[in-house]
Amino acid sequence: MKLRTLFCAALIATAAFPAAAQQRNQPQQPAQQEQPARGDDWYRGQLVELSEVLGGAHYLRIVCDGRGDQQWRNYMRGVIEREPKYNALLVEGFNRGYRQEEARFPVCDQTTRQMEAELRARGLRIAQGLRARHAGSNVH
């Protein structure tokens, strides 16, 4: 019985050792590399991505709820007012997002509504990231 226990312990130790050695041999990554760069290029890229999301969400809302629904276009206007130096990029991104969703969803159905909800959630995540970056640094 004692011999069986020792044998099992030896097998477990042998099996665990290569994994432990692999982990020790891998270089440690600095914490900075885990965080994405938050400079001007990142900020501009996030604004453009947000504008594309808003354009797509705008199209999906109007295809389902009619042209009277201008929620996402109005939100986009607010973004442009806060970031006028990116006006051309933001308008291009909004229009690109609109056209992409227009090509994918010619009519309103459950999938269209689901995609609008997904874009809404994605836009919220982007906006929260932008807000967090802005709160951490008053310069952008």
FENVEN-V988817 format. One record per backbone hydrogen bond with DSSP energy under -0.5 kcal/mol. CO is the residue of the C=O (numbers start at 1). NH is the residue of the N-H. E is the energy in kcal/mol with one decimal. If there is no record, write none. Layout:
BEGIN
co=(CO | CO)
nh=(NH | NH)
e=(E | E)
END
This chain:
BEGIN
co=(1 | 2 | 3 | 4 | 5 | 6 | 7 | 8 | 9 | 10 | 11 | 12 | 13 | 14 | 15 | 16 | 17 | 18 | 19 | 20 | 21 | 22 | 30 | 30 | 31 | 31 | 32 | 39 | 40 | 41 | 42 | 43 | 44 | 45 | 46 | 47 | 48 | 49 | 50 | 51 | 52 | 53 | 54 | 55 | 56 | 57 | 58 | 59 | 60 | 61 | 62 | 66 | 68 | 70 | 71 | 72 | 73 | 74 | 75 | 76 | 77 | 78 | 79 | 81 | 83 | 84 | 86 | 87 | 88 | 89 | 90 | 91 | 92 | 93 | 94 | 95 | 96 | 97 | 98 | 99 | 100 | 101 | 109 | 110 | 111 | 112 | 113 | 114 | 115 | 116 | 117 | 118 | 119 | 120 | 121 | 122 | 123 | 124 | 125 | 126 | 127 | 128 | 129 | 130 | 131 | 132 | 133)
nh=(5 | 6 | 7 | 8 | 9 | 10 | 11 | 12 | 13 | 14 | 15 | 16 | 17 | 18 | 19 | 20 | 21 | 22 | 23 | 24 | 25 | 26 | 33 | 34 | 34 | 35 | 35 | 43 | 44 | 45 | 46 | 47 | 48 | 49 | 50 | 51 | 52 | 53 | 54 | 55 | 56 | 57 | 58 | 59 | 60 | 61 | 62 | 63 | 64 | 65 | 66 | 69 | 70 | 74 | 75 | 76 | 77 | 78 | 79 | 80 | 81 | 82 | 83 | 84 | 86 | 87 | 90 | 91 | 92 | 93 | 94 | 95 | 96 | 97 | 98 | 99 | 100 | 101 | 102 | 103 | 104 | 105 | 113 | 114 | 115 | 116 | 117 | 118 | 119 | 120 | 121 | 122 | 123 | 124 | 125 | 126 | 127 | 128 | 129 | 130 | 131 | 132 | 133 | 134 | 135 | 136 | 137)
e=(-2.1 | -2.3 | -2.4 | -2.6 | -2.4 | -2.4 | -2.3 | -2.5 | -2.5 | -2.5 | -2.5 | -2.3 | -2.0 | -0.9 | -0.6 | -2.2 | -3.0 | -2.4 | -2.1 | -2.0 | -2.0 | -1.1 | -1.0 | -0.7 | -0.8 | -0.8 | -0.6 | -2.4 | -2.9 | -2.5 | -2.5 | -2.3 | -2.4 | -2.5 | -2.6 | -2.3 | -2.2 | -2.3 | -2.7 | -2.4 | -2.4 | -2.8 | -2.5 | -2.2 | -2.3 | -2.4 | -2.4 | -2.6 | -1.3 | -3.6 | -1.7 | -1.6 | -1.0 | -2.7 | -2.0 | -2.1 | -2.2 | -1.7 | -1.9 | -2.5 | -2.4 | -1.8 | -1.7 | -0.5 | -1.7 | -1.7 | -2.8 | -2.6 | -2.5 | -2.4 | -2.6 | -2.6 | -2.4 | -2.6 | -2.3 | -2.6 | -2.4 | -2.0 | -2.3 | -2.2 | -1.3 | -2.7 | -2.2 | -2.3 | -2.5 | -2.1 | -1.9 | -2.3 | -2.8 | -2.4 | -2.2 | -2.5 | -3.0 | -2.0 | -2.1 | -2.3 | -2.8 | -2.6 | -2.1 | -2.4 | -2.6 | -2.6 | -2.2 | -2.6 | -2.6 | -1.8 | -1.1)
END
